[in-house]
Amino acid sequence: MLLEPVVILVVGAAWMLYVETSDLDSIEERSLKPRYVWQKTWEHIELTLVSTLIVLLIAVPLGIVLSRAWARPATPFVLAVANIGQSAPAIGVVVLLAVLLGIGFWTTIVALVAYGVLPALRNTMVGLQQVDPDLTDAGRGIGMSPARVLGRVELPLAAPVILAGIRTTLVLMVGTASIASFISGGGLGDMITTGVTTQRTPVLLTGCVLIGLLALLIDWLGGVATRLLAPKGL
């Protein structure tokens, strides 16, 4: 568990040292100022966290509802809609939404939410559906209400699978958030776009490296959360 953050810190420090010791021109110096880099990194984190929070507010309750027997006939339709968001090219979704809603931060959030609902939704459903029916029957047998069975039996047992879906969603959001630069949504994608349009490789690679390190860091944090939040003994 300690190896991954150490590697992230070492790679990040090595890249910063490389940038500081490189012979940069005026455009590269302006694009790689620490304040500007931190601003774009924070914008990227905001895009990731806000979109993931909205995804969870949609996907987890919806997954719980669809795991109930009375709602299962609607499952194919809901999954088909969720699949549309992820199967469509991310850039195409962003451009289409920009035409409909305009450019900016919240249009990017809508695109990211459409793109990231499926993993969290499917994992919530799978986690709840794989709970042993004998355990839920035992809960009902000792007088638990359906709500208590869900909260005290099903959700704790499904927690590892649900958390894995949340972890996947977070990492997916980090990478996909780079497309925000196409519609003035901010984030580290701006550095990649600047590096490509001005043909400044250090700027381009800095954006790519930071997105990669951020994805690794969030994946590590997700692994830590899974270990801490999953019920003991599972």
C-alpha positions as CSV (number, residue, x, y, z in Angstrom):
1,M,0.0,0.0,0.0
2,L,2.9,2.4,0.6
3,L,4.8,1.6,-2.7
4,E,2.4,3.3,-5.0
5,P,2.3,6.8,-3.3
6,V,6.1,6.7,-3.0
7,V,6.4,6.0,-6.8
8,I,4.0,8.8,-7.5
9,L,6.0,11.2,-5.4
10,V,9.3,10.2,-6.9
11,V,8.0,10.4,-10.5
12,G,6.3,13.8,-9.8
13,A,9.5,15.2,-8.2
14,A,11.7,13.9,-11.0
15,W,9.4,15.5,-13.6
16,M,9.4,18.8,-11.7
17,L,13.2,18.7,-11.5
18,Y,13.4,18.0,-15.3
19,V,11.1,21.0,-16.1
20,E,13.0,23.3,-13.8
21,T,16.4,22.4,-15.3
22,S,15.3,22.4,-18.9
23,D,16.0,25.3,-21.3
24,L,12.5,26.7,-21.7
25,D,11.4,29.4,-24.1
26,S,9.0,32.2,-23.1
27,I,5.8,30.3,-24.0
28,E,6.9,27.2,-22.1
29,E,7.9,29.2,-19.1
30,R,4.5,30.9,-19.0
31,S,2.6,27.7,-19.4
32,L,4.6,25.9,-16.8
33,K,4.5,28.5,-14.0
34,P,3.8,26.7,-10.7
35,R,0.7,28.8,-10.1
36,Y,-0.8,28.1,-13.5
37,V,0.0,24.3,-13.2
38,W,-1.6,24.2,-9.7
39,Q,-4.7,26.1,-11.0
40,K,-5.2,23.6,-13.8
41,T,-4.6,20.6,-11.5
42,W,-7.2,21.9,-9.1
43,E,-9.7,22.5,-11.9
44,H,-9.1,18.9,-13.0
45,I,-9.7,17.7,-9.4
46,E,-12.9,19.7,-9.2
47,L,-14.2,18.3,-12.5
48,T,-13.4,14.8,-11.2
49,L,-14.9,15.1,-7.8
50,V,-18.1,17.0,-8.8
51,S,-18.9,14.6,-11.6
52,T,-18.2,11.6,-9.5
53,L,-20.4,12.8,-6.7
54,I,-23.3,13.4,-9.1
55,V,-22.7,10.0,-10.6
56,L,-22.9,8.3,-7.2
57,L,-26.0,10.2,-6.3
58,I,-27.6,8.8,-9.4
59,A,-26.1,5.4,-9.9
60,V,-26.1,4.0,-6.3
61,P,-29.7,4.7,-5.5
62,L,-30.8,3.6,-9.0
63,G,-28.7,0.4,-8.7
64,I,-30.4,-0.3,-5.3
65,V,-33.9,0.2,-6.9
66,L,-33.1,-2.0,-9.9
67,S,-31.8,-4.8,-7.6
68,R,-35.3,-5.2,-6.2
69,A,-37.5,-7.9,-7.7
70,W,-40.4,-5.5,-8.5
71,A,-38.1,-3.2,-10.6
72,R,-36.1,-5.8,-12.5
73,P,-38.3,-5.5,-15.7
74,A,-37.0,-2.0,-16.1
75,T,-33.3,-3.1,-15.8
76,P,-32.7,-3.7,-19.6
77,F,-34.0,-0.3,-20.5
78,V,-32.0,1.6,-17.9
79,L,-28.8,-0.3,-18.7
80,A,-29.4,0.4,-22.4
81,V,-29.6,4.2,-21.7
82,A,-26.5,4.0,-19.5
83,N,-24.6,2.1,-22.2
84,I,-25.3,4.9,-24.7
85,G,-23.5,7.4,-22.6
86,Q,-20.3,5.3,-22.3
87,S,-20.3,3.7,-25.8
88,A,-20.5,7.0,-27.6
89,P,-17.2,8.8,-28.2
90,A,-16.5,11.1,-25.3
91,I,-15.4,14.0,-27.5
92,G,-18.6,13.6,-29.6
93,V,-20.8,13.7,-26.4
94,V,-18.9,16.8,-25.2
95,V,-19.3,18.7,-28.6
96,L,-23.0,17.7,-28.8
97,L,-23.7,19.0,-25.3
98,A,-21.7,22.1,-26.0
99,V,-24.0,22.8,-29.0
100,L,-27.1,22.2,-26.9
101,L,-26.0,23.7,-23.5
102,G,-23.2,26.0,-24.3
103,I,-19.5,25.7,-23.3
104,G,-18.1,25.7,-19.8
105,F,-17.6,23.8,-16.5
106,W,-21.2,22.5,-16.1
107,T,-21.5,21.3,-19.7
108,T,-18.4,19.2,-19.1
109,I,-19.9,17.9,-15.8
110,V,-23.0,16.7,-17.7
111,A,-20.8,14.9,-20.3
112,L,-18.7,13.3,-17.6
113,V,-21.8,12.1,-15.7
114,A,-23.3,10.6,-18.8
115,Y,-20.0,8.9,-19.5
116,G,-19.4,7.6,-15.9
117,V,-22.8,6.3,-14.7
118,L,-22.4,2.7,-16.0
119,P,-19.6,1.3,-13.9
120,A,-21.1,2.5,-10.6
121,L,-24.6,1.5,-11.6
122,R,-23.6,-2.0,-12.7
123,N,-21.4,-2.7,-9.7
124,T,-24.1,-1.6,-7.3
125,M,-26.6,-4.0,-9.0
126,V,-24.1,-6.9,-9.2
127,G,-23.0,-6.4,-5.6
128,L,-26.5,-6.6,-4.3
129,Q,-27.6,-9.4,-6.5
130,Q,-24.8,-11.6,-5.4
131,V,-25.7,-11.4,-1.7
132,D,-26.7,-14.9,-0.5
133,P,-30.5,-15.1,-0.4
134,D,-30.3,-17.3,2.7
135,L,-28.8,-14.3,4.6
136,T,-31.6,-11.9,3.6
137,D,-34.1,-14.6,4.5
138,A,-32.5,-14.9,7.9
139,G,-32.7,-11.2,8.4
140,R,-36.4,-11.2,7.6
141,G,-36.9,-14.3,9.8
142,I,-35.7,-12.4,12.9
143,G,-38.1,-9.6,12.2
144,M,-36.1,-7.1,10.2
145,S,-38.0,-4.8,7.9
146,P,-37.0,-4.7,4.2
147,A,-35.2,-1.4,4.8
148,R,-33.2,-2.8,7.7
149,V,-32.3,-5.9,5.7
150,L,-31.0,-3.7,3.0
151,G,-29.0,-1.5,5.3
152,R,-27.8,-4.1,7.8
153,V,-27.3,-7.1,5.6
154,E,-27.2,-6.4,1.8
155,L,-25.3,-3.2,1.6
156,P,-22.5,-4.3,3.9
157,L,-22.0,-7.5,2.0
158,A,-22.1,-5.7,-1.3
159,A,-19.8,-2.9,-0.2
160,P,-16.6,-4.3,-1.7
161,V,-18.2,-4.6,-5.2
162,I,-19.9,-1.2,-4.9
163,L,-16.6,0.4,-3.8
164,A,-14.8,-1.2,-6.7
165,G,-17.3,0.5,-9.1
166,I,-16.8,3.8,-7.4
167,R,-13.0,3.4,-7.7
168,T,-13.4,2.6,-11.4
169,T,-15.6,5.7,-11.9
170,L,-13.1,8.0,-10.2
171,V,-10.2,6.8,-12.4
172,L,-12.4,7.0,-15.5
173,M,-13.3,10.6,-14.6
174,V,-9.7,11.7,-14.2
175,G,-8.8,10.6,-17.7
176,T,-12.0,11.7,-19.4
177,A,-11.9,15.1,-17.7
178,S,-9.1,16.1,-20.1
179,I,-11.6,16.6,-22.9
180,A,-12.9,19.7,-20.9
181,S,-10.4,21.8,-22.7
182,F,-12.4,21.5,-26.0
183,I,-15.3,23.4,-24.5
184,S,-13.5,25.8,-22.1
185,G,-14.2,23.5,-19.1
186,G,-10.7,23.9,-17.6
187,G,-8.4,21.2,-16.2
188,L,-5.1,19.7,-17.2
189,G,-6.4,19.1,-20.7
190,D,-5.7,22.8,-21.4
191,M,-2.0,22.1,-21.0
192,I,-2.2,19.2,-23.4
193,T,-4.1,21.4,-26.0
194,T,-1.6,24.2,-25.5
195,G,1.3,21.8,-26.0
196,V,-0.2,20.4,-29.2
197,T,-1.2,23.7,-30.8
198,T,2.1,25.5,-30.0
199,Q,4.2,22.4,-30.5
200,R,5.7,22.7,-27.1
201,T,6.6,19.1,-26.0
202,P,7.4,20.0,-22.3
203,V,3.9,21.6,-21.8
204,L,2.2,18.6,-23.5
205,L,4.1,16.0,-21.5
206,T,3.6,17.9,-18.2
207,G,-0.2,17.7,-18.7
208,C,0.0,14.0,-19.6
209,V,2.2,13.2,-16.7
210,L,0.1,15.1,-14.2
211,I,-3.1,13.4,-15.4
212,G,-1.4,10.0,-15.1
213,L,-0.1,10.7,-11.6
214,L,-3.5,12.0,-10.5
215,A,-5.2,8.9,-11.8
216,L,-2.7,6.6,-10.0
217,L,-3.2,8.7,-6.8
218,I,-6.9,8.4,-6.9
219,D,-6.8,4.7,-7.7
220,W,-4.5,4.3,-4.6
221,L,-6.9,6.3,-2.4
222,G,-9.8,4.2,-3.7
223,G,-7.9,1.0,-2.7
224,V,-7.3,2.4,0.7
225,A,-11.0,3.3,1.1
226,T,-12.0,-0.2,0.0
227,R,-9.8,-1.7,2.6
228,L,-11.1,0.6,5.4
229,L,-14.8,0.7,4.5
230,A,-15.4,-2.9,3.5
231,P,-16.8,-5.0,6.4
232,K,-14.2,-7.0,8.2
233,G,-14.0,-10.7,7.2
234,L,-15.2,-10.2,3.6
